[in-house]
């Protein structure tokens, strides 16, 4: 019993709460209980679990759980220390409880029950620069975390919770702040369309303004856009801006030509009526992002800049960029790295098209999901960039890199089927081939790239990396030999190879119109290569082959 009291006192006394427990009062800080580094959170929690298990009576166990939650304070969870996060769910004994989140693309993560009590938990290692939404799945129903007061309203889950890790760059402009003068919202009707208009607190009809057209009035309810505008304007970080919120349903009920016609009527009306003659900006997200970009490209110069948050890119948008319409249009694009696999290739295509056809663009990729927690936070970055004409010089590359020491983010998911399995091990990713088969990484394609892999054999057997694009290159490792084949079997390179090496380092690197192959940091061969088509990476193994992948990094250049 003494050990339990020591745990409670040490954990409570040495907790440092950063931020606060109410999202309406969030003021640039992080949420949850951030544990002082002098405490080993995992060790203390492990000790607590062991002590609870020593108690025989259920009532005594539950009282200790009550005591810890009361002392820490409801609303203060999950517990966070560095990259370690412990989630708690308090329910009933015998429930099936899972964690679903941006991290896992909303796939179930099993939560452990603590010794037949009402407490369920799971501990994960997550990059400390992260922010993400989550919910619990309890006996087939979604439930919010009552122990975490930071909420996110959305149309998919009604309400979810958010975790903001210690090193996440949180500005929190979407939170209403005390002492900030508020702008006004009023309803106006134009050509049978009801829209909402925002005017800043210091609006003066004799001054010139930029106009921001938000596609979807969810930017008002879920995105807290008015708070963001108020805070940015009052702090003089942006000036001269009004905002127009166009209802989502209106946008979907028209075709592209009709949407262009709406803009042709709306933009001049707003410009003339409210002196909005500076920049005309469209802001949109997800499925509406392509719509907003297409309307901007086809709008005959009506729109100057477009903000695309987590865009679902369609073929029509890429075709319009290829046509080169409205070349003066500037693009700002952002997305979160979590649950973005299925849209990654299309986003990459969009960036390559903008680069190839000389559009001005910038992008921001961050450790977050792709919902309103991300969009409301990211809006201040987007408005700061577009309204202040910030320099668009930035590193034009996208890096995907696995850190196998952490649970998330992850690009290589666990998979287990008849042909092969891939699972995270101790600081590595273990691939096992149950039969001769190919394991494809179809979610990612690349053009101008460098690929770095470190791996070792657990069970030796034929193993190959296949790079498929305009040409197919197969790099084959056997016990004593390394060969590179092109197409259906043309030999490009053949040399000695020791598969007993403790660690095998491999790099493919695009250099101009050549693809260079390095093994153990030695440049072996160059092959002809075209960046016009995308390339996919696959692993091939014979039955029984088992390898441990300890490094996986791809850098894609856009210029």
PyMOL commands that set and color helices and strands:
alter all, ss='L'
color gray80, all
select helices_A, chain A and resi 2-13+23-25+41-54+58-72+218-221+225-234+248-252+256-274+287-298+315-323+341-356+372-387
alter helices_A, ss='H'
color red, helices_A
select strands_A, chain A and resi 15-17+33-35+79-81+84-90+97-101+109-110+112-113+119-125+131-138+141-143+151-154+158-164+184-190+193-199+210-215+241-246+280-285+305-309+330-336+360-366+397-401+415-416+420-425+428-433+437-446+449-459+463-468+472-477+481-486+490-496+504-511+514-519+522-528+535-541+546-557
alter strands_A, ss='S'
color yellow, strands_A
deselect
rebuild
show_as cartoon
